[in-house]
Amino acid sequence: MTLQTELEELRQHARASLLKATDERVLNELRVSVVGKKGALTAILKNMKELTVDEKKEIGQLANQFRDEFARKVEEKKAALEAAAMNAALASETLDVTLPGTARKIGTRHVLTQTQEELEDIFIGMGYTVVEGNEVETDYYNFERVNLPKNHPARDMQDSFYITDELLLRTHTSGMQARTMETHDFTKGDLRMISPGAVYRRDTDDATHSHQFHQLEGMVIGAHVSMADLKGTLEVVIQKMFGADRKIRLRPSYFPFTEPSVEVDVSCFKCGGAGCNVCKQTGWIEILGAGMTHPNVIDASGVDSRRYQGFAFGIGLERIAMLKYGITDIRGFYQGDVRFLEQFGK
Ligand code: DAH
């Protein structure tokens, strides 16, 4: 076989192998086996020494031609393989934006928080400041400063968690009356504050009782604050919470820190006053306690009760939320069951 034929066979072999090469590794192996130092072309050219000068020249030219052509074809094939790999990657990594995403659950604010903030918004709109107190309170502020001296029988109504003889979990938010009054600068205007938060009483938990619950205390003290202001204020707040056509009713009651004291009822928002299961057939629902602040409470804060008077009220947040949303078991507020909480998502 002449060297020309051998070269031609190598060319055929190379062309066929190039067509079959499916990746760069195979392509590189092919290149080395054809034009590498120990490759087929070198092997063929080793036999050139037996040829005449003219023959050498011809074979040399053919060999160079082949080498150039092969190198070009390898480069072309390499580019084609790279493009194919890129296209495959693009196809396999395509994002299908029409696929449904993973739904993320967004929590809701707790229904008590919602109730508290709704009330806060109403009071802030009427010029009140929101102040926060501590849940651990002294006997002095929780009781004595709101006219419940040691051994006062009304302390019995608020069976308490004592930490020491003088320190307890506050039984109501009313201690904040004393704390804000004693720091308020009355030369700058009336005191108008609300104070929401958790309170504690030793109690057996059932559908309507909890040893921890939440109150919102309110107080307005100034030179010209009357019981008419109390009534008007509560009417506005209750109508904003329960509907514009609600009426309120004040019944005489007793609290040590107010004189006179009242309990406030709202006309039943279910039956409108005719009598139903919600209002226990009375047409009225008890909603909060209030009254004109007792002069002892004002004087104990270093404020002259002959110059400054006012009112206070205490609202149970759970009670408001239960009435507003028709919740029948107070324990739902504290169990963290999302099936309960989700119902109040806004
Ligand atoms: N502190 C009372 C309680 O926990 C609620 C209350 C009643 C607060 C009348 C007041 C008020 O400020 O005037 O039962």
Residues whose N, C-alpha, C, O or C-beta is under 5 A from the ligand:
A	BS01	DAH	T171 H172 S174 G218 F255 T258 G289 A290 G291 A312 F313 G314
